Amino acid sequence: MSNHTSTTRRIIIEEIVLRTINHKDQRYETVGDWLKHLGRVEVRTSKLSCWELEFLILVHELVEWGLCKKAGITQDEVDVFDKAHEKEQDEVELGDLRAAPYTKQHGLATSVERMLAAELGIVWSEYEEELNELMR
C-alpha cells in the first residue's frame, strides 16, 4: 500500500453540442463555426455531401475551440477578426492569415483534419472544392 495521498482534481467540461445546419443558417459566410449558445458550446458545420466531410469540419472546429479556450482566445476575438476579414475568405482561410488571433490554433486543427481526411479516404483537393463551391 502506498502512503501518499492523492488529490482529486475536478475537471469541468462544458456541454458541447455538434450540429449540422443549412449553410444559409451560418452566422456569417463560413462552413464551420463554434460559439457559446444557450449556455453551452455549439460546434456547427454546414450540410455537405456526406457525413465524413461534416465530421471533418466538426472535428476541426472542436479542436480549434479547445485550443483557443486553452490560449485564452475568446469567441468575441475570433468573431471580430472573421467578420472584419470576411471578404478575404474567397482567397484564403481566415485562420491562415498571420493577423488572425487564432492562427496557431487553426493550423493545428487543420493538421488534425488532414490526418483524419487521409484515414477516411477523402481526397483533400476534392474536399476543398466542395467547400469552395458552397461558399460561392
Secondary structure, 3 states (H helix, E strand, C coil): CCCCCCCCCCCCCCCEEEEEECHHHCCCCCCEEEEEECCEEEEEEECCCCHHHHHHHHHHHHHHHHHHHHHCCCHHHHHHHHHHCHHHHHCCCHHHCCCCCCHHHHHHHHHHHHHHHHHHCCCHHHHHHHHHHHHC
